[in-house]
């Protein structure tokens, strides 16, 4: 794993800005709502600016881990504060920056326990940033848990429908996932004999047996997969999305679910290539079940948030299918989909949150004709829906295209089922858009006014990201490629097939590893 030391600790600066912002929010007087919001906005804007800088400054020619920072913390236990980003992590930092900033601005009208809300929100974001940049297994586990703990309070205090049930269900599921990850980390660190938790050191120097890799990968797949919404561990997801307030839903579906997928990629696939290969057919089947299940259950929903929640289960299934192909195209598409789905679903929840704040209903049958009185709000809703069904020239189109190109070559039957179901989902989503934004205006909403510029601004940022990376996909694709090609190459060396060019025979290889 090629590593380039940092000239300036940009990654730690992002964490320090968030920690400083959290400390400032905590010391402000309880009723300083405006000051709390401005501190949170400044904190999120600064981290967004640094995330954009790192995305642009990453040297695509050099590749590897860049902006690497290291500080030995507990040398006797092999634990160090080790950060770095590659072509997989840089897009996730950008995604976190975008959703953090737009989430803060989207909650500008909050007037209930403002200080506590933004303090917990920033704490959650600290865990997310840390998870995406950490290269030490101990810190990966710590940041993972830090990102989960505030969720219960954010949902149970500021949530809506069945918030106590949703918060408890989400917390129990995610704590179970965390409990699966820890033994996997300890197991690999112990059997490596290297007395280190450094991910690069373990990847470069450890030699794990086939049994060890298969066992550890399964633990990581279940542990991180719960947060990624992998079927059948997904049921916390739609319930949690519906119960959470707008900004938390945005961060929850937009970024937190990506932590789960990123954990499978960063820890499971990097450390256990043989385990990845062994379990790939199972991953593909579960991913396609998730795609089909998310669409079919979503078809029966009448609450807009449940529609988006089950749609997220389906879209994260596309990420899982990309991982299961074990090809460059599949990995590129999966990581691209993680980013595209993050901004798309954040825009979706943001738009639905605005509609709910004005109408106090999310029932599709009670809405209708909103574009006549709320053209801007309806416009963002339509953009999110079109991105969700993979319309060309929007970011998700390229992501899904790459995944299904790979899937048709490796798992043609499963790919055909997935594409067929997604076509049905597209027709359903268009019907949701028509029944919500177009058609006759419900008289109950004739008095509504469109969103102000300030409230439209975060939605415009999310929409710009969807359209921008849809029109210029090479900005994302070329960056992800710098990490996916070495990963597939190292996979070929580890498990004995030739690499990305051998994809035609990969299915036979995958089947041959099962008894």
C-alpha positions in Angstrom: 0.0 0.0 0.0 1.8 3.1 -1.3 1.7 6.0 1.3 2.6 9.7 1.0 3.2 11.6 4.2 1.3 14.9 4.7 3.1 18.2 4.5 0.3 19.8 6.5 -2.2 17.8 8.7 -5.3 18.7 6.6 -7.2 15.6 7.9 -6.6 16.3 11.5 -7.5 20.0 10.9 -11.0 18.8 9.7 -11.4 16.9 13.0 -10.1 19.8 15.1 -12.4 22.2 13.4 -15.4 20.0 14.3 -14.1 19.4 17.9 -13.6 23.2 18.3 -17.0 23.9 16.9 -18.5 21.3 19.3 -16.7 22.9 22.3 -17.9 26.4 21.3 -21.5 25.2 21.0 -21.3 23.6 24.4 -20.0 26.8 26.2 -22.5 29.1 24.5 -25.4 30.2 26.8 -28.4 27.9 26.5 -30.7 30.3 24.7 -28.1 31.6 22.2 -29.9 29.8 19.3 -28.7 32.1 16.6 -25.1 31.9 17.8 -25.2 28.1 18.0 -26.5 28.0 14.4 -23.9 30.4 13.1 -21.1 28.4 14.8 -22.4 25.2 13.4 -22.7 26.7 9.9 -19.2 28.1 10.1 -17.8 24.8 11.3 -19.6 22.9 8.5 -18.6 25.4 5.8 -14.9 25.2 6.9 -14.9 21.4 6.8 -16.7 21.4 3.4 -14.1 23.8 2.0 -11.3 21.5 3.2 -13.1 18.4 1.8 -13.4 20.1 -1.6 -9.7 21.0 -1.4 -8.6 17.5 -0.6 -10.8 16.1 -3.4 -9.2 18.4 -5.9 -5.6 18.2 -4.5 -5.4 14.4 -4.4 -2.6 13.5 -6.8 -4.3 11.1 -9.2 -1.0 10.3 -11.0 0.7 9.1 -7.8 -2.4 7.3 -6.3 -2.1 5.4 -3.0 -2.7 6.8 0.4 -2.1 10.5 0.5 -2.1 13.2 3.3 -0.9 10.5 5.7 -0.5 11.5 9.3 0.9 9.3 12.0 1.4 9.6 15.7 2.2 6.6 17.9 -0.4 6.5 20.7 0.1 3.2 22.6 3.2 1.6 21.0 3.2 -1.3 23.4 -0.2 -2.4 21.9 0.6 -1.3 18.4 -2.1 1.4 18.3 -1.3 4.6 16.5 -3.3 7.7 15.4 -2.9 7.0 11.6 -4.9 8.9 9.0 -4.8 8.9 5.2 -7.1 9.0 2.2 -7.1 7.3 -1.2 -9.5 7.2 -4.2 -12.1 5.6 -2.1 -12.0 7.9 1.0 -11.6 11.3 -0.8 -15.2 11.1 -2.3 -16.6 10.1 1.1 -15.0 13.1 2.7 -16.5 15.3 0.0 -19.9 13.6 0.6 -19.7 14.2 4.3 -18.7 17.8 3.9 -21.7 18.5 1.5 -24.3 16.7 3.7 -22.9 18.2 6.9 -23.2 21.8 5.5 -26.5 21.3 3.9 -27.9 19.5 6.9 -27.0 22.4 9.2 -28.6 25.0 7.0 -31.7 22.8 6.4 -32.3 22.9 10.2 -32.0 26.7 10.4 -35.7 27.0 11.5 -35.3 24.6 14.4 -36.3 26.3 17.7 -36.5 23.4 20.2 -33.3 22.6 22.2 -31.2 24.0 19.5 -27.9 23.9 21.4 -28.2 20.2 22.3 -29.3 19.3 18.7 -26.3 20.9 17.0 -23.9 19.6 19.6 -25.0 16.0 19.0 -25.1 16.6 15.2 -21.4 17.8 15.2 -20.4 14.9 17.4 -22.0 12.5 15.0 -20.1 14.1 12.1 -16.8 13.9 14.0 -17.2 10.1 14.1 -18.1 10.0 10.4 -15.1 12.0 9.3 -12.8 10.0 11.6 -14.1 6.7 10.2 -13.4 7.7 6.6 -9.9 8.9 7.2 -8.7 6.4 9.9 -6.1 3.7 8.9 -5.7 2.1 12.3 -8.2 -0.7 13.1 -8.6 0.5 16.7 -9.5 4.0 15.6 -11.8 2.7 12.8 -13.8 0.9 15.5 -13.8 3.9 17.9 -14.9 6.4 15.2 -17.5 3.9 14.0 -19.1 3.8 17.5 -18.7 7.6 17.9 -20.8 8.1 14.8 -23.6 5.8 16.1 -24.0 6.9 19.7 -25.7 10.4 19.1 -28.3 8.8 16.8 -30.5 7.6 19.6 -30.8 11.0 21.2 -31.2 12.8 17.9 -34.1 10.6 16.9 -35.8 10.2 20.3 -35.8 13.9 21.2 -36.3 15.6 17.8 -37.8 12.8 15.7 -41.4 12.3 14.6 -43.5 9.2 13.9 -42.8 6.3 16.4 -39.5 8.0 17.3 -38.9 5.9 20.5 -39.4 2.7 18.7 -37.4 3.8 15.7 -34.5 5.0 17.9 -34.3 1.9 20.0 -34.6 -0.4 17.0 -31.8 1.4 15.2 -29.6 1.5 18.3 -29.9 -2.2 19.0 -29.2 -3.2 15.4 -26.2 -1.0 15.2 -24.8 -2.0 18.5 -25.1 -5.6 17.4 -23.2 -4.7 14.3 -20.5 -3.0 16.3 -20.3 -6.2 18.5 -19.6 -8.2 15.4 -16.8 -5.9 14.2 -14.7 -5.9 17.4 -14.0 -9.6 17.5 -13.0 -9.6 13.8 -10.5 -6.8 14.4 -9.0 -8.4 17.6 -8.9 -11.8 15.9 -6.9 -10.6 12.9 -4.6 -8.4 15.0 -3.9 -11.4 17.2 -3.3 -14.1 14.6 -1.1 -11.8 12.5 1.6 -11.9 15.1 2.7 -8.4 14.2 1.5 -6.7 17.4 -0.1 -3.8 15.4 -3.6 -2.5 14.5 -2.2 -0.6 11.5 -4.2 -1.4 8.5 -1.4 -0.7 5.9 1.0 -2.8 8.0 -1.4 -5.7 8.2 -2.2 -5.5 4.5 1.5 -5.5 3.5 3.0 -7.9 6.1 0.4 -10.2 7.5 -0.3 -13.6 6.1 -3.8 -14.9 7.0 -5.0 -18.4 6.3 -8.0 -19.1 4.2 -10.1 -20.0 7.3 -9.0 -16.9 9.1 -10.0 -14.6 6.2 -13.3 -16.3 5.6 -14.2 -16.1 9.3 -13.1 -12.5 9.7 -14.7 -11.3 6.5 -18.0 -12.8 7.5 -17.9 -10.9 10.8 -17.0 -7.6 9.0 -19.7 -8.2 6.4 -22.4 -8.7 9.0 -21.1 -6.0 11.3 -20.6 -3.2 8.8 -23.4 -4.6 6.5 -26.0 -3.9 9.2 -25.2 -0.2 8.9 -25.1 -0.4 5.1 -28.7 -1.7 5.1 -27.7 -5.2 3.7 -30.7 -7.5 3.5 -31.8 -9.1 5.8 -30.2 -6.7 8.4 -31.9 -3.7 6.9 -35.2 -3.3 8.8 -33.9 -0.6 11.2 -33.2 1.6 8.2 -36.7 2.7 6.9 -38.0 2.9 10.5 -35.0 5.1 11.5 -35.3 7.3 8.5 -39.0 8.0 9.1 -38.5 8.7 12.8 -35.5 11.0 12.4 -35.6 14.8 11.9 -34.7 16.2 8.5 -31.0 16.8 8.9 -30.5 13.5 10.7 -32.3 11.6 8.0 -30.1 13.4 5.5 -26.9 12.4 7.3 -28.3 9.0 8.2 -29.2 7.8 4.7 -26.7 10.1 3.0 -23.6 9.3 4.9 -24.0 6.8 7.8 -25.1 4.0 5.5 -22.0 4.7 3.5 -19.9 4.1 6.6 -21.1 0.5 6.6 -20.3 0.0 2.9 -17.0 1.7 3.4 -16.1 -0.5 6.3 -16.7 -3.7 4.2 -14.5 -2.2 1.5 -11.7 -0.7 3.7 -11.4 -3.5 6.3 -13.0 -6.6 4.9 -11.8 -6.5 1.3 -8.4 -5.0 2.0 -7.5 -7.4 4.8 -9.4 -10.6 3.7 -9.2 -10.9 -0.1 -9.7 -14.7 0.0 -12.7 -14.2 2.3 -14.1 -11.6 -0.1 -13.8 -14.0 -3.0 -15.3 -16.9 -1.0 -18.4 -14.9 0.1 -18.9 -13.0 -3.1 -21.6 -15.2 -4.5 -23.5 -14.9 -1.2 -23.0 -11.1 -1.3 -24.4 -10.9 -4.8 -27.5 -12.9 -3.9 -28.2 -10.9 -0.8 -27.6 -7.6 -2.7 -30.1 -8.6 -5.4 -32.7 -9.7 -2.8 -32.2 -6.3 -1.2 -32.7 -4.5 -4.6 -35.9 -6.5 -5.2 -37.2 -6.3 -1.6 -36.6 -2.5 -1.4 -38.5 -1.9 -4.6 -41.4 -4.3 -3.9 -42.0 -3.0 -0.4 -41.6 0.6 -1.5 -44.3 0.1 -4.1 -46.8 -0.4 -1.2 -45.8 2.6 0.8 -48.0 5.8 1.0 -45.6 7.8 3.3 -42.9 9.7 1.3 -40.2 9.0 3.9 -41.0 5.2 3.8 -40.7 5.4 0.0 -37.3 6.9 0.2 -36.3 4.6 3.1 -37.0 1.4 1.1 -35.5 3.0 -2.0 -32.3 3.4 0.0 -32.3 -0.3 0.8 -32.6 -1.0 -2.9 -29.9 1.5 -3.9 -27.5 0.2 -1.3 -28.1 -3.3 -2.8 -26.6 -1.9 -6.0 -23.4 -1.0 -4.0 -23.3 -4.6 -2.6 -23.7 -6.0 -6.1 -20.8 -3.9 -7.4 -18.6 -5.2 -4.5 -19.6 -8.8 -5.3 -18.4 -8.6 -8.9 -14.8 -8.2 -7.8 -14.0 -6.2 -10.9 -12.7 -2.6 -11.5 -15.9 -1.5 -13.1 -18.0 -3.0 -10.3 -15.9 -1.4 -7.5 -15.8 2.0 -9.4 -19.6 1.9 -9.8 -20.2 0.8 -6.2 -18.1 3.7 -4.8 -19.6 6.2 -7.3 -23.0 4.9 -6.2 -22.1 5.5 -2.5 -21.5 9.2 -3.4 -24.4 9.6 -5.8 -26.9 8.0 -3.5 -25.6 10.1 -0.6 -26.3 13.4 -2.2 -29.5 12.2 -3.9 -31.1 10.8 -0.8 -30.0 13.9 1.2 -31.8 16.1 -1.3 -34.8 13.8 -1.2 -35.1 13.9 2.6 -34.4 17.6 2.6 -37.2 18.2 0.0 -39.6 15.9 1.9 -38.8 17.6 5.2 -39.6 21.0 3.7 -42.9 19.7 2.4 -43.8 18.1 5.7 -42.9 21.3 7.7 -45.5 23.2 5.5 -48.2 20.6 5.1 -47.7 18.4 8.3 -48.3 15.4 6.2 -46.2 13.0 4.1 -49.1 10.9 2.8 -48.9 10.9 -1.0 -52.6 10.7 -1.4 -53.1 14.0 0.6 -50.6 16.0 -1.5 -50.9 17.0 -5.2 -50.2 19.9 -7.4 -47.5 21.4 -5.1 -45.5 22.7 -8.0 -48.2 25.4 -8.6 -47.5 27.0 -5.2 -44.0 25.6 -4.3 -42.2 25.5 -7.7 -38.7 25.5 -6.2 -39.4 23.0 -3.5 -41.1 20.7 -6.0 -38.2 21.2 -8.5 -35.7 19.8 -5.9 -38.0 16.9 -5.2 -38.2 16.1 -8.9 -34.4 16.3 -9.4 -33.9 13.9 -6.5 -36.5 11.5 -7.9 -35.0 11.5 -11.3 -31.5 10.9 -9.8 -33.0 8.0 -7.8 -34.2 6.3 -11.0 -30.9 6.8 -12.8 -31.8 9.3 -15.4 -28.8 10.0 -17.8 -26.6 13.0 -17.1 -27.2 12.7 -13.3 -24.6 11.2 -11.0 -26.4 8.0 -10.2 -26.7 7.1 -13.8 -23.0 6.5 -14.2 -22.7 4.6 -11.0 -25.5 2.2 -11.8 -24.2 1.8 -15.4 -20.8 0.7 -14.2 -22.2 -1.7 -11.6 -24.6 -3.4 -14.1 -21.9 -3.6 -16.8 -19.8 -5.6 -14.4 -22.8 -7.5 -13.0 -24.0 -8.6 -16.5 -20.5 -10.1 -17.1 -20.2 -11.9 -13.8 -23.8 -12.6 -12.6 -26.0 -12.1 -15.8 -29.1 -13.7 -14.3 -29.0 -11.6 -11.1 -28.2 -8.5 -13.1 -31.2 -9.1 -15.4 -33.5 -9.5 -12.4 -32.2 -6.3 -10.8 -32.5 -4.2 -13.9 -36.1 -5.4 -14.5 -37.1 -4.5 -11.0 -35.5 -1.1 -11.2 -37.5 -0.3 -14.3 -40.7 -1.0 -12.3 -39.3 1.2 -9.6 -38.7 4.0 -12.0 -42.3 3.9 -13.2 -43.5 3.9 -9.6 -41.3 6.9 -8.7 -42.6 8.9 -11.6 -46.1 8.2 -10.3 -45.1 9.5 -6.9 -43.7 12.6 -8.5 -46.9 13.1 -10.5 -49.2 12.6 -7.4 -47.1 14.9 -5.2 -46.0 17.8 -7.4 -48.3 17.8 -10.4 -52.0 17.3 -11.2 -54.8 19.2 -9.5 -53.8 21.3 -6.6 -55.3 20.2 -3.3 -57.2 23.2 -1.9 -55.7 22.7 1.5 -52.3 23.8 0.1 -53.4 26.8 -1.9 -52.1 29.2 0.8 -48.6 27.7 0.8 -45.6 29.8 -0.3 -42.4 28.7 -1.9 -39.2 28.3 0.1 -37.0 31.4 0.6 -33.6 31.7 -1.0 -31.8 30.9 2.2 -33.8 27.6 2.6 -33.3 26.8 -1.0 -29.6 27.2 -0.9 -28.7 23.8 0.7 -31.0 22.1 -1.8 -29.3 23.9 -4.6 -25.9 22.7 -3.4 -27.1 19.1 -3.4 -28.7 19.4 -6.8 -25.6 21.0 -8.2 -23.5 18.0 -7.0 -26.0 15.5 -8.6 -26.0 17.4 -11.9 -22.3 18.4 -11.9 -21.0 14.8 -11.4 -23.6 13.6 -13.9 -22.3 15.9 -16.6 -18.6 15.4 -15.6 -18.4 11.9 -14.3 -14.7 11.7 -15.0 -14.0 13.9 -12.0 -15.2 11.1 -9.7 -14.4 8.1 -11.9 -10.7 8.9 -12.4 -10.2 9.4 -8.7 -11.9 6.1 -7.7 -9.9 4.3 -10.4 -6.7 5.2 -8.6 -7.7 2.9 -5.7 -9.8 0.3 -7.5 -7.2 -0.9 -10.0 -4.5 -1.5 -7.3 -7.1 -3.3 -5.1 -8.2 -5.6 -7.9 -4.5 -6.2 -8.8 -3.6 -7.1 -5.2 -6.7 -9.4 -5.1 -5.4 -11.2 -8.2 -2.0 -11.7 -6.5 -3.6 -12.9 -3.3 -6.1 -15.4 -4.6 -4.6 -16.4 -7.9 -6.6 -15.0 -10.7 -5.2 -12.7 -13.3 -7.0 -9.5 -12.5 -9.6 -7.3 -14.0 -9.0 -8.5 -17.6 -10.0 -12.0 -16.6 -13.6 -11.0 -15.7 -15.1 -13.5 -18.3 -13.8 -16.4 -16.3 -14.4 -14.8 -12.9 -17.7 -16.5 -12.4 -16.1 -19.9 -12.8 -13.4 -18.9 -10.3 -16.0 -17.7 -7.8 -18.0 -20.8 -8.0 -14.9 -23.0 -7.7 -14.1 -21.8 -4.2 -17.3 -23.2 -2.8 -17.3 -26.9 -1.7 
